[in-house]
Amino acid sequence: MSAADSVVELIVRRPAVGEREVLDEAELDLEQGLVGDRWWAGARVDGRPLDTSAQLTLMSTRALERIEPDRSRWPLAGDQLYVDLDLSHESLPAGTRLEVGSAVIEVTEAPHTGCGKFTARFGSDATRLVNSKDGREQRLRGMNARVVEPGHVSVGDTICKR
């Protein structure tokens, strides 16, 4: 897949547990990640230290189509950016930087795996698929990233390796 084919297809903000807001555009911030997302607010309320290795999550729309063909259910996956991009470790090793809109994000080592919530929403077969050896290598459940240059991201923005 060329850089010209790699785009942001869906942006989802999670303002509170179980809530989803589908956005046309969003701001990515060094401290907050996706502005208005509960990742930032939840850490502040819980008093736990912020771990920016899981500040932002991306999921491949090609992988999600295999799991859930109904696009209206995609926000239930709980990720913020849904992208048409090969997220595999081979394609995007930890440390890779990506331009997304006017922001720059960095792929982190932190694994992003299917959990109980993912199973409840998409079924045990989906969780087995994303947590399989190949599923983890391909990052079918998605990947974690941190914001390294703040900026604006919109649906339809191209994603380029930096």
C-alpha positions as CSV (number, residue, x, y, z in Angstrom):
1,M,0.0,0.0,0.0
2,S,1.5,3.3,-1.0
3,A,1.4,6.4,1.2
4,A,-1.1,7.9,-1.2
5,D,-3.5,5.1,-0.4
6,S,-3.1,5.4,3.4
7,V,-5.8,7.6,4.9
8,V,-7.8,8.4,8.0
9,E,-11.2,6.9,7.6
10,L,-12.8,7.5,11.0
11,I,-12.0,9.5,14.1
12,V,-13.7,8.6,17.4
13,R,-13.4,10.5,20.7
14,R,-14.3,8.6,23.9
15,P,-15.5,11.4,26.3
16,A,-16.5,8.9,29.0
17,V,-16.5,5.1,29.6
18,G,-18.9,3.6,27.0
19,E,-19.4,6.8,25.1
20,R,-18.3,7.5,21.5
21,E,-18.3,10.6,19.4
22,V,-17.6,10.2,15.7
23,L,-15.8,13.3,14.5
24,D,-14.9,14.8,11.1
25,E,-11.8,16.4,12.6
26,A,-9.8,16.5,15.9
27,E,-6.8,18.1,17.5
28,L,-3.9,15.9,18.6
29,D,-2.0,17.4,21.6
30,L,1.3,16.5,23.2
31,E,-0.2,16.2,26.6
32,Q,-3.8,15.1,26.0
33,G,-3.5,12.9,22.9
34,L,-6.8,13.3,21.1
35,V,-8.3,16.4,22.7
36,G,-11.4,15.6,24.7
37,D,-10.8,11.9,24.8
38,R,-11.1,10.1,28.2
39,W,-7.5,8.8,28.0
40,W,-6.4,12.2,29.4
41,A,-9.4,12.8,31.7
42,G,-9.4,9.3,33.1
43,A,-5.8,9.5,34.1
44,R,-6.4,12.8,35.8
45,V,-9.4,11.6,37.8
46,D,-7.7,8.3,38.8
47,G,-4.5,10.1,39.7
48,R,-2.5,7.5,37.9
49,P,0.6,8.6,36.0
50,L,0.2,9.3,32.3
51,D,1.7,6.6,30.1
52,T,2.0,8.2,26.7
53,S,2.9,4.9,25.1
54,A,-0.8,4.2,24.9
55,Q,-1.9,7.9,24.4
56,L,-3.5,7.2,21.0
57,T,-4.7,4.0,19.4
58,L,-5.0,3.2,15.7
59,M,-6.9,0.3,14.0
60,S,-6.7,-0.8,10.5
61,T,-10.0,-0.5,8.7
62,R,-9.0,-3.5,6.5
63,A,-8.7,-5.7,9.6
64,L,-11.8,-4.3,11.2
65,E,-13.8,-5.1,8.0
66,R,-12.9,-8.8,8.5
67,I,-14.2,-8.7,12.0
68,E,-17.2,-6.4,11.6
69,P,-18.6,-5.5,8.2
70,D,-21.2,-3.1,9.7
71,R,-19.2,0.2,9.8
72,S,-21.7,1.8,12.2
73,R,-20.4,-0.6,14.9
74,W,-16.7,0.3,14.3
75,P,-16.5,2.9,17.0
76,L,-17.3,0.2,19.6
77,A,-13.7,-1.1,19.1
78,G,-12.6,1.8,21.3
79,D,-9.8,3.2,19.1
80,Q,-9.4,6.9,18.2
81,L,-8.1,6.7,14.6
82,Y,-9.3,4.1,12.1
83,V,-6.9,4.0,9.2
84,D,-6.4,2.3,5.8
85,L,-2.8,1.4,6.6
86,D,-0.7,-1.7,7.1
87,L,-0.1,-1.6,10.9
88,S,2.1,-4.7,11.0
89,H,5.4,-4.7,13.0
90,E,7.2,-5.2,9.7
91,S,5.7,-2.2,8.1
92,L,5.7,0.1,11.2
93,P,8.2,-0.9,13.9
94,A,8.2,0.9,17.2
95,G,9.8,4.3,16.8
96,T,8.3,4.9,13.3
97,R,6.9,8.4,12.9
98,L,3.8,9.1,10.9
99,E,2.4,12.4,9.6
100,V,-1.3,12.3,10.2
101,G,-2.9,15.6,9.0
102,S,-0.6,18.3,10.4
103,A,0.3,16.2,13.5
104,V,3.1,13.7,13.9
105,I,2.7,10.5,15.9
106,E,5.2,7.8,16.9
107,V,4.5,4.1,17.0
108,T,5.2,2.7,20.5
109,E,6.2,-0.8,21.6
110,A,3.2,-1.2,23.9
111,P,1.0,-4.0,22.6
112,H,-2.7,-3.4,21.8
113,T,-4.6,-6.6,22.3
114,G,-8.2,-7.8,22.3
115,C,-9.7,-7.7,25.8
116,G,-13.0,-8.6,27.5
117,K,-14.7,-5.5,26.1
118,F,-13.6,-6.3,22.6
119,T,-14.9,-9.9,23.0
120,A,-18.2,-8.7,24.3
121,R,-18.6,-6.4,21.3
122,F,-17.2,-8.5,18.5
123,G,-17.2,-12.1,19.8
124,S,-14.6,-14.6,20.9
125,D,-13.7,-15.6,17.3
126,A,-12.6,-12.0,16.7
127,T,-10.6,-11.9,19.9
128,R,-8.9,-15.2,19.0
129,L,-8.0,-13.8,15.6
130,V,-6.5,-10.6,16.8
131,N,-4.6,-12.2,19.7
132,S,-3.2,-15.1,17.6
133,K,0.5,-15.1,16.8
134,D,-0.2,-13.8,13.2
135,G,-2.8,-11.4,14.5
136,R,-0.4,-9.8,17.0
137,E,2.4,-9.6,14.3
138,Q,0.0,-8.0,11.9
139,R,-1.5,-5.8,14.7
140,L,-5.0,-6.8,13.7
141,R,-6.3,-5.3,17.0
142,G,-4.4,-2.1,16.2
143,M,-1.4,-0.3,17.6
144,N,-0.5,2.3,20.2
145,A,1.1,5.6,19.5
146,R,2.1,8.9,21.1
147,V,1.8,12.4,19.8
148,V,5.2,13.9,19.1
149,E,4.1,17.0,17.2
150,P,0.6,18.4,17.9
151,G,-1.7,19.2,15.0
152,H,-5.0,18.8,13.3
153,V,-6.4,15.6,11.8
154,S,-9.4,15.2,9.6
155,V,-11.2,12.2,8.0
156,G,-9.6,11.8,4.6
157,D,-6.2,13.0,5.6
158,T,-3.3,11.1,4.1
159,I,-0.9,9.3,6.4
160,C,2.8,9.3,5.5
161,K,5.9,7.7,7.1
162,R,8.3,10.4,8.1
